[in-house]
Each structure stands twice: as structure tokens, then as C-alpha cells.
């Protein structure tokens, strides 16, 4: 199992090679609630349609090194999947200066760092006259361990392969 992000292409290939010999779950976040948030974000995107702009705001402790977090990128991927799009074509990580109008189908992520915040992610769908917010707040990291244990138990006895955590939690898209 691996529960981190930021792998290079050769590192991803190495994980794939290992998965040919052993069962592996590799996920950016092992929290059940975060993975349900991703599922909800994907489904909300599908149901709301094109009339809603998608934005994410995340905050983590001041020692966190990556920005945006792998979890924020995972949530943005869920939104892109709900639109049948590639995230790389729509991701906006910075807005400063005279930026002009918001690009159609943009998926924005704003990153905050400070204090001892274990993690908070807000997914916003902003329409005309209304906004839907889906929020996950972590006050500890215990839930990551519970999810990892659940995944390890699920992996026991499986055939070699690279399994998505969504399968472990029963959240695979139709």
C-alpha cells in the first residue's frame, strides 16, 4: 500500500511493475470520509451540469510541503471526471493581477497553510444566486490509519494488481 502523492513517471511505472507481482492499493488519502467527498463531488458535478463553477479551498498545517495537496488534486480529478474532462486542461492554481474573466470549465484550487490544521477541504459549486459547499475537516490523522487498515484487510488474499481505494470502499463510478 502507498498513501502519498507526487510520484514521478518512473516511480509510477515501478509501482505498476510491483503490482504485477503483489496486490497494491495506492491512494492520495485513506480517509473514508475524504473518499466519499470525492464521490459526492463527482456526482454533484454530473447532476449540477455546466451552470456551476467548481472551486476548491484547502488548508493544512504550516509544515506541509506540497501545494496543492494530493487530496485537493484528487478532489479536482473527481470534478473533472464528473465532466468527462482531463483535469490538466482545466486546472487553475493561481490567480493574481489582471486575470480577466474566469475560463469556462476552470477547476480552481486555492491553497492555505498555517498552524496545526490536520486538513480541511472545501469543494464549492458556484451557480447564479446559489452555492453548494461540500466540506471535510480533519482534526486528527487517526482516520487515515483506520482507512489504511481497512485497505490492508481488503488486500489480504487478493490477486496481484493495482487496486483503486474506491473499490475497497465500494465507491467506484458506474
Secondary structure, 3 states (H helix, E strand, C coil): CECCCCCCHHHHHHHHHHHCCCEEEECCCCCHHHHHHHHHHHHHHHHHHHHCEEEEEEEECCCCCCCCCHHHHHHHHHHHHHCCCCHHHCEECCCCCCCCCCCCCCEEEEEEECCCCCEEEEEEEECCCCEEEEEEEECCCHHHHHHHHHHHHHHCCCCCEEECHHHHHCCCCC
